Amino acid sequence: MSVRAEDEVTRICQDLIRIDTSNYGDGTGPGERKAAEYVAGLIEEVGLSADLFESAPGRASVVTRLEGSDPSLPALVVHGHLDVVPAQKQDWSVDPFSGEERDGLIWGRGAVDMKDMDAMILAVMREMARTGTRGRRDLIFAFFADEEAGGSYGASWAVDNRPELFDGATEAISEVGGFSATIGGRRTYLLQTAEKGISWLRLKAHGRAGHGSQINTDNAVTRLAGAVSRIGAHEWPIELTDTTRAFLDGVTELTGVEFDPENPDKLLSELGTVARFVGATLQNTANPTLLSAGYKHNVIPGTAEALIDARTLPGQEEHLLEVIRGLAGDGIDVSYEHKDVSLEVPFSGNLVDSMVDALQAEDPGAPVLPYTLSGGTDNKSLSRLGITGYGFAPLRLPEDLDFTGMFHGVDERVPVDSLKFGTKVLSRLLRGY
């Protein structure tokens, strides 16, 4: 008897979590090679061909293609990333790389971002290959390196150096959407149709170096501290995109609460655990994340640096940079460490209809709303090939689980039942679309 996808998704998720693929963003992590080899083994075990390639030593991605029944249809890319952000073991209730199952949940770094979706993709792909099932169109399954540091060694590299892998593809699905939240007392699914742009900035303050005991009115540290304080305290105005307006209108319909731009918390309070996720998409944001200066207590350094993580609404990149430079002031250089586009696509069309149908087939009557992701995904890189990307990693979640709070957080975990639900939804989509 053939193994069903939902019967092996838990094991695959645990196996992936147990492979440490921490991405520190500076090349010092273990890389993704071991995880990529594991994925390639699962692909080849069911008779498919796995293309495993490295952009740099240890920075590995894997791609395979499952041919569809109608070659006239454009291909669909189904992708995930293999790397995870680092985890401090002492902060966790369990070993973050144990993949432990406890109380019906799988615990570990990557359980929600995004080895859960990787496992669902692999489980569905393997079942389709084992049973000889084909979707209507070619399905390109990709597992990328380096998403957590911007994708330079993963999806971006693949797009620039291996574009033939995505020949014929016009659409893609990946993280972070298709999960449930309770809104107005109803389980509602959020389908990601937009994501903010990334502007990772470096501030470099200049001043006069000197002895720490002397009066110094040209102190780079003081100058930088003022700039960081102004940027961190800046209140960005609320500016609603088409996607966010559609989401808020849907919430109003479910709750009866109108959105008030003068008091956004009134409606956000109706969103429970996803309020932070959505609240960050109402405006541009800019958060100081790192400070660096000096080398000795009694030496005033000539320079001081800070990193700013700024996320931009569509079309706001240049405006945000102008505002940041104004807030930083004289004597401070502002430069990009990494920049990537914002995305916004319609909540309509055959793929959207198919995703909604697949969700509602497994959870009848549940509303589905579009939303904007405050972070970014590898759909940004694929967009350079003209591929339209959506966030669709379907999970039916318990109302009391702070799912969105576990992205890059402590004690990351995903319910086993949610994995099995998502596997069934994804299988319906890929077989029928």
N, C-alpha and C positions, 0 to 999 in steps of 0.2 A: 504494500500500500504506500502510495507516494506521501511524503512528508508535506503537510500544509505549511504555508508561509507563517501563519500565526503560531504554529507549534515550534518554530525555531528562531523567531525574532528575538525572544528573551535571551537565549544563549548567545546569539551573535552580538547583541548589545553589550552583554557582560564581557565577552571576549574582547571587544573593541575598547571598552573602558579600561581593561587590564593592561592594555598596551599604552604606556605613557608617551603621549605625543605633545607634551607641553611646548608651547611656542612663546618664548620670551621676547621675541621681536628683535633679537640682536645676534642670532645665529648660534647661540650657546645651547639650545635645547637638543633633545634626542632626535628630532626630525620625525618624518612620517614613514620612513622606509619600512619598518617592521609592520606597521599597520597596513601599508599598501601591499606588502607581500601576503598578508593574511587575506585581504580583500581579493587580490588576484587569485589566490588559491581557491576561494569560494566560487569565484566566477568560472575558473577552469574546471572545477570539480563537476559542474553541470554541463560541460561541453561547449562553453563559450570561450572566445579568445580575449585575453586580457592584455591591454597595452599599458605596461608599467614603464614610466619614464621619470627621470630626475632632471630638475632644473639646476641643481647644485648637489653636491654629495649629501645624501640622506634626505633631500627634499623631494619626496616622491608622490606622484599622482597616478591614478589608474582610470582608464576609460575602456568601455566595451559597448558594442552595439548589438541590439536584438532587432532583427529585421521584422517589419510589419507585413501585413497582407496586401496593402494597397500602396505601391511605390509612387503613385501620383500625389500622395499626401506628404506635407512637410514633416520633418522629424521633430520629436520632442526631446529636449535634454532634461534628464532627471539627475540632479547633482547634490552632493553634500561635501563637507570638508572633514578631513581626518585629524586636523590639529585641534588642540584645546588650549585655553588659557591656563597658566600655572595654578597650582593649588598648594596651600600651606597645610601640611598634614595635621599640625597641632591645633588648627582651628576647627577641624572637622570631627563629627561624631563617629565616623568610620574612616578607614584608609581610603583616600580619594581615588585610588587606582585599584580598589578591590573588586568593584563590580558586584558588591554584596547585595543579595536580595533580603530585604527586611520589611515585614509588615505589608507585603504585597507591592513593594516598590524596589526598583533597581537604583542603588546609590553609587555615585562616583562622578568624577569630573568628566563632562561630556554627556551625561545622562539626558540633559535637555539641549545641549549646544555642542555638537549635534549628532552624537553617535547613536541616539535613539532613531533619528531619521535615516542615518546610514544603514542601520540594522533593518529598518522597514523596507528600504529600497532593495537591499540585498536579498531579504527573505522573499519579496514579491518576484524579483528578477529570477531567483533560483527556482521558484515554483513554476513560473512560466516556462523556463528552459526545460525543466524536468518533464513537464507534461506536454511539451510541444505547443503550448499556447502562444499565439501571436496577437499583438495589438493590431489596430488598423494601420498604424504608421510605425516607422522606425523609432525605436527608443534608444537614446544614447545615455548610458549610465556613466556618470563621472564622479570620481572621489578625489578631491583636490587637496593639496598641501596649502599651508600658509594663509588661510582665510583670516585668522585672528590677528595677522599683522599686515593686512591689506591685500594679500594675494599675489605679491610680486613673484614668489617662488611657486605659485600654484595656478589658479585660474587665469591670472593676467599673463603669466609666462606661456601657458598652453594656448591662449588666444593669439599671442604674438608669434609663437614658434611652431604650434601644431594645429593651425586653424582647420586643416582637412579633417580632423577628428569630428568636427561639428558640421560637416557638409550637409546641406539640405535642411538644417534646423532653423525654425523661426520662433519657437517658444521654449520656455524652460520653467521648471518648478524646483523649489528648494525650500530652505528655512525662510522666515519665521512666520508661519500663518497656518490657518486651518485648525487651530486649537480653540478650545471652548472657554467661555467665561460666563458668569451669571450676571445678566443685566435685566433689571426690572423683574427679577424673580424667574427669568427664563434662561435656560442654557442656550447660549448664542455663540456662533463660530465666527472668528475673525480671519478673513482672508486678506493676505497682504498684497496690495496692488501699488504700493508706493514705498519708497525708502529715502531717507534724507541723505544728502551729500556729505562727504567727509572732507574736512579741512584740518589736518593735524599740523599745528603751527609751532615754530620755535621762536621765542623772544630772546634776543641777545642784547643786554644792556652794557653800555660802555661807560667807563669812568676813569678816575685817576688812582692808580695803585699807590699804596703807601703804608706807613706804620699804623697799627691799630690804635696807638695812643694819641695820634695827632687829630686835630680838627680836619675833617674832609667833607667839603660841601659838594664834591663831585664823586660820590660813592655809588658804584655800580649796583651793589646789593640793595641800597636804599631806593635807587631809581627803579630797579626791577620789582621790588616789593610793592611799590606804589602802583606800578603798571598791572601787576597780577591782581592786586586788590580791586582796582577799578574794573578790570575785565570780569573778574569773578562776581562782582556785585552788580554788574550791568543788567538792567531789566529789558529784555528784548520784547518788542511789541508782539501781540498775538496777530498772526496772519494765517488764514485758513486756506488750504489748498482744496481742489475739487474733491480729492479723496477724503480729506478730513471733514469737509462739509457733509458729504454723503454719509460718513460714519456717524457724525453728530445728529444728523436728521434721523437716522435709524434708531439711535439711542433715545431720542425724544419720542419717537413713535412707540418704543417699548416701555418707556418710563413715564411719559407725560411731562418730563422736565425739559424746559427750553434752555438752549445754550445762551449764556450771558457772558459776552467777552469781558465785562467789567468784574464778573464774579465767576470765573470758569470752574471753581471748586464745587459749585452747586451741582453741576451736571457730572463732573468727574467723580464725585462721591458716590454716584450710582454705579460706578464701574468696578467696584471692589478691587481685587488684586491687580487689575490691568490699568488702573488709574495712572500709575507712574509711567507706564509704557506710552499711553496715549497722551498724557499731559506734556510729554517732551516733544510731541509732534505739532503742537499749536504755535510754535515759534522757533526761531533759530536758537541755538545754545552754544555756549563757549565756557568750558570748565578748565581751569588750571589743574594740571595733574602731576607735574614734577618740577622741582627746583634744584639748581646746581650752581654752586659758587664757592670760591675760596679753597685754600689748602692748609691754612694754619690760623689759630685763634687770633694772633696779633698781627696778621697781614691783611690789609684791605686789598681785595683783588681788583684787577683792572676790568674784568668782565664778569657777568653773571647771566645765567640762562634759565629759561622756564619753558615747559611744554604746555600747549593749550590744545585740548580736544574740542574742536568746534564742529557742529553738525548743522547743515544748511538745508532750508527748504528749497524746492525747485526754483532755479533762477536767481538765487540769493548769494551765490558764492562771492562775486566781486563786491557786493554791498557789504557783506560780513567782513571781508578783509579790510575794506575802507574804515569800517567802524572800529575794528580791532586796532588798526594803526593809530587812529585818533585817540583811543583810550590809552594806548601804550605811551604815546607822547614822544618828545624829542629824546635823542640819545639811545633809542632802542630800535634795533633792526627786527623786522618781522619777516619770516620766510617759511615756506612750506617744507614740512618733512614728508608729507604724503597728502595727495589730493585725489578725490574720486567723485564721480558725478552723482547727482540725485536722480531718482527714477520715479515716474508716475505713469501708469498705464490704465486703460479703462476697466471698470468693473462690468464688463459685458463681453460678448463673443462666445464662440463655441467652447473654448477651454474653460472659461469661467463658468459657463452653464454646466459643463461636465463635472467640474470640481464641486459645485453646489449640489448637483444631483447625486454624486457619490457620497457626500456627507449626509444628505437627507435620506438616502436609501438606508443608511445604517442608524440614523437618528431622526426619524420622521418628524416633520413639522418644525425642526429647529431653525431659527432665523440665521442667516449668514450675512455679515456686513463687511464691506471693504475697510481697510485701515492702513495707516502709514506707519512704517517701522522707523524708530528713532535711530537705530544702528544701520549697518550696511551688510550686504551679502555679496557672494560671487556673481550674482546676476549683473552687477555693475560691469564686470569684465566681459561677460558674454554679450552685453548690450553693444559692445564695439563691433560685433559681428552681425548686428541687426536682429539679435534674438531678444524677444520680449519676455521678461521674467516675472514670475509670481512667487510669493511665499506660501507654500502649501505642505506643511508637515502635520497631517491631521492627528489630533489627540482629543479624546473626550476625557475631561479632567474632573476630579472631585472639586466641589465648590470651595472647600476650605484649603486647597493647596495653592500656595503663592507661587505659581509656575513662573511668571515673568520675573519675579524677584530672585529666581535661582540662576538666571543667566549671569555667568561670571561670579556667582555667589558661593556661599559656603553650604555644604550639605545638599548639593545638587542631586535630584532624584526624580524618577519618572515612574508612575504606576504601571505594573505589568499589564493590567486590563487596558490601559490607555494605548500601550504599544500594540496590543492585539487588535484593538479597535482601529487604530491608524493603519495597520497592515491590511485590514479588510477594505477600508476606504481606498487606500492607494491601489490595491489590486483591482477594485472596480474601475477606477479611473483609467489605469494603464491598459486594461483589457478592452475597454469600450471606446476610448477616445481616438 
